[in-house]
Structure formats: C-alpha cells, structure tokens
Amino acid sequence: MRSTKSPEQFFSKMKKKPAVQAVIDNIDDYSIEDIENLKGSQFPKWIRKVLVKYKGRDGLTAEQTALQIANEMMASSLDNEE
C-alpha cells in the first residue's frame, strides 16, 4: 500500500531502522557521494534521495527550511519598511 505523503513527509514520520538512524545522526560525517553509494536493503533509492536532500539542507526538513525562509523574508520586509 502506498502512502499519500511525499517520500520526504513519509520518511520524516516513519520508524527508522538503526542503520538509517545512524546515518541521520551522523549526517555531517557523510558526503553526498557517500549517501548515494549506501548499500543494503535498508537504503533503497528513495531513502538515499531523501537523505541527500536532508544533507543539502543542513539537517533541516522541508517544513523547517520553508519556515526559515519565511522568517527571513518577513525580517527583510520589516527592515525595508524602516
């Protein structure tokens, strides 16, 4: 059965296997190439893709990144009003 959530939303809610959680916990120790080359049944292509996105956003989820951008935009617009 497929989820109606995007792969990233599903990944953020799913219970992580120990190997996947270990990568998340130590994401700074991995290069994007290292993540793309992870092997094993616990690292299907969709999980590797989500981990690469996670790495590219410095460990923030898409929602956290969107909130951060929105806050920066609001702060910028307030600065321009002064």
N, C-alpha and C positions, 0 to 999 in steps of 0.2 A: 504494500500500500504506500502511495506517495504522499508526501506532506504538501499542504498548500502554502507552506512557508518557503521563502527563498532558501537556497542552500546555506547562506550565511546566518539567517534567522534560526533555521533548524539546528545548525551547528552550535550556536550560542546556547540553545536550550537543552541539547542532548546530553546524556551522561557520557562523559569522555572515558575512553579506555586508558589505562595507565600510560601506555606509550604515547598516546596523543596528548594527554595532560602534561607529560614530561616535556614535550616539545613546546607547548604553550607556556609552561612555567619558565622555560629557558630560551624563549624566542630570540633574545638578543645574542645568544651563542650560535645561532644558525644563520647562514646566508640564504638568500632566496634560492640559489642553486642547490644548497643542502636540502632545503624543504622540498623542492621539485624532485629530488632524487631519493626521497624516503621510500623504503620498500616495506612490504608486508601487507597483510590483509586489513590491518587497522588503518592503512593510509591509501584508500582509493583516491583516484584522481580528483574527485570533487572536494575531498578533505584537504588535499595538498593545495588546491586552488584557494580555498578559504584561508588556510594558514599563510599563504603568500600574501593575500590581501591584508590579513591581520598584521603581518610583519611590516608591510608597507605603510601601515597607519600607526606604527609605533605601539602596537598592542591595544589600540582603541577599536571598539566595534563601530559599525557604520553609523549607528544611532549616536554614539558618543562623538564621533567625528562631525556629524551634522550639527549637533548641539554646540560643539566648539566653534564651528564656522558661523553659526547663527549668532552666538555671543560676540564673536569678533566683529561681525557686521553691525550689530547693534552698538557696540562700543565705538566703532568707526563713525557711524551716523551721528552719535551723540557728540563726538569730537568735532565733527563738521558743523554742527549747529552753533557752537560757541564762537 
